[in-house]
C-alpha cells in the first residue's frame, strides 16, 4: 500500500499512479478543466491570462493542460504557441505534427532489429576458377 499526502490539500490518500493529488482534489481539478474548456469555446479570442482570471485557475495549470493536449485553441485565438523543436505555430501540445512524426519515425528506426551484414561472395583463390571435369576413363 502506497500512502501519500495530497499536494493540494495535504490529506493522506492511497496513491496508485498519476499526479500526487487525492481523488477529491482530482475531481475538483477535472471540474475546473471542464469550466476552462467551456469558457474557451464561448470566448475563442481570449488569452491565457483572461481565462485564468475568469475561471480562477492558475496560468501554470492551463499551460499544463495545453502541453498535455487536453486544451486546444482555435486559429482565431489570440494565443500563439510555438513548436519547441522548429518554432512553427501550433494550437496545442509542445510540438507541431511534422516534428511529432519525425520523432516517431526516429524512434521506430531506433527499435528496428539490426540486419546481419551480408558477406561478400567467396572468390576462388585458384588461378583459373572455371569448372573442371575429370575424364571418366
VOMAR-961244 format. One record per residue (C-alpha): residue in three letters; x, y, z. Coordinates in steps of 0.2 Angstrom, whole numbers, plus 5000, padded with zeros to 4 digits. Layout:
N
[rec ALA [X Y Z]]
...
***
This chain:
137
[rec UNK [5000 5000 5000]]
[rec UNK [5007 5017 4995]]
[rec UNK [5000 5031 5006]]
[rec UNK [5005 5049 5001]]
[rec UNK [4999 5067 5006]]
[rec UNK [4989 5076 4993]]
[rec UNK [4999 5091 4985]]
[rec UNK [4984 5102 4985]]
[rec UNK [4975 5099 5002]]
[rec UNK [4988 5089 5012]]
[rec UNK [4976 5074 5016]]
[rec UNK [4983 5057 5016]]
[rec UNK [4977 5045 5002]]
[rec UNK [4980 5029 4994]]
[rec UNK [4991 5033 4979]]
[rec UNK [4991 5022 4964]]
[rec UNK [4998 5032 4949]]
[rec UNK [4997 5049 4941]]
[rec UNK [4998 5066 4949]]
[rec UNK [5000 5065 4968]]
[rec UNK [4983 5073 4972]]
[rec UNK [4969 5064 4981]]
[rec UNK [4953 5059 4972]]
[rec UNK [4943 5074 4979]]
[rec UNK [4955 5086 4973]]
[rec UNK [4957 5077 4956]]
[rec UNK [4938 5078 4954]]
[rec UNK [4938 5097 4958]]
[rec UNK [4953 5099 4946]]
[rec UNK [4943 5090 4932]]
[rec UNK [4928 5101 4936]]
[rec UNK [4939 5117 4933]]
[rec UNK [4946 5109 4917]]
[rec UNK [4928 5107 4910]]
[rec UNK [4924 5125 4916]]
[rec UNK [4940 5132 4907]]
[rec UNK [4936 5122 4891]]
[rec UNK [4918 5129 4891]]
[rec UNK [4925 5147 4893]]
[rec UNK [4937 5145 4879]]
[rec UNK [4924 5138 4867]]
[rec UNK [4912 5153 4872]]
[rec UNK [4927 5166 4870]]
[rec UNK [4938 5160 4857]]
[rec UNK [4949 5176 4856]]
[rec UNK [4954 5177 4874]]
[rec UNK [4971 5174 4880]]
[rec UNK [4978 5163 4894]]
[rec UNK [4978 5177 4907]]
[rec UNK [4959 5181 4904]]
[rec UNK [4955 5163 4905]]
[rec UNK [4964 5161 4921]]
[rec UNK [4956 5176 4929]]
[rec UNK [4938 5172 4923]]
[rec UNK [4939 5154 4928]]
[rec UNK [4950 5156 4944]]
[rec UNK [4963 5144 4938]]
[rec UNK [4982 5146 4939]]
[rec UNK [4991 5150 4922]]
[rec UNK [5003 5136 4925]]
[rec UNK [4988 5124 4926]]
[rec UNK [4981 5130 4910]]
[rec UNK [4998 5129 4902]]
[rec UNK [5000 5111 4908]]
[rec UNK [4983 5106 4900]]
[rec UNK [4989 5114 4884]]
[rec UNK [5005 5104 4884]]
[rec UNK [4996 5088 4888]]
[rec UNK [4985 5092 4873]]
[rec UNK [4969 5092 4883]]
[rec UNK [4966 5110 4878]]
[rec UNK [4967 5116 4860]]
[rec UNK [4965 5134 4854]]
[rec UNK [4957 5139 4838]]
[rec UNK [4966 5148 4824]]
[rec UNK [4957 5164 4828]]
[rec UNK [4963 5164 4846]]
[rec UNK [4975 5177 4852]]
[rec UNK [4986 5163 4860]]
[rec UNK [5001 5159 4849]]
[rec UNK [5011 5144 4854]]
[rec UNK [5027 5138 4845]]
[rec UNK [5034 5121 4842]]
[rec UNK [5048 5118 4854]]
[rec UNK [5058 5110 4841]]
[rec UNK [5056 5120 4825]]
[rec UNK [5046 5136 4831]]
[rec UNK [5031 5133 4820]]
[rec UNK [5014 5140 4826]]
[rec UNK [5004 5127 4835]]
[rec UNK [4987 5127 4844]]
[rec UNK [4990 5113 4857]]
[rec UNK [5004 5102 4864]]
[rec UNK [5023 5105 4863]]
[rec UNK [5027 5100 4845]]
[rec UNK [5020 5103 4828]]
[rec UNK [5013 5087 4818]]
[rec UNK [5029 5087 4807]]
[rec UNK [5041 5086 4822]]
[rec UNK [5030 5073 4831]]
[rec UNK [5030 5062 4815]]
[rec UNK [5049 5064 4813]]
[rec UNK [5052 5060 4832]]
[rec UNK [5040 5044 4830]]
[rec UNK [5050 5039 4814]]
[rec UNK [5066 5041 4823]]
[rec UNK [5060 5031 4837]]
[rec UNK [5054 5016 4826]]
[rec UNK [5070 5017 4817]]
[rec UNK [5080 5015 4833]]
[rec UNK [5070 5000 4838]]
[rec UNK [5071 4990 4822]]
[rec UNK [5081 4974 4823]]
[rec UNK [5098 4976 4815]]
[rec UNK [5101 4967 4799]]
[rec UNK [5115 4955 4798]]
[rec UNK [5129 4961 4787]]
[rec UNK [5129 4952 4770]]
[rec UNK [5145 4943 4767]]
[rec UNK [5154 4946 4751]]
[rec UNK [5153 4932 4738]]
[rec UNK [5168 4920 4740]]
[rec UNK [5181 4920 4727]]
[rec UNK [5190 4905 4721]]
[rec UNK [5208 4908 4726]]
[rec UNK [5214 4897 4711]]
[rec UNK [5222 4905 4696]]
[rec UNK [5208 4900 4684]]
[rec UNK [5192 4897 4694]]
[rec UNK [5182 4888 4680]]
[rec UNK [5174 4872 4682]]
[rec UNK [5184 4856 4679]]
[rec UNK [5179 4839 4673]]
[rec UNK [5188 4823 4675]]
[rec UNK [5189 4811 4662]]
[rec UNK [5178 4796 4666]]
[rec UNK [5191 4783 4659]]
***
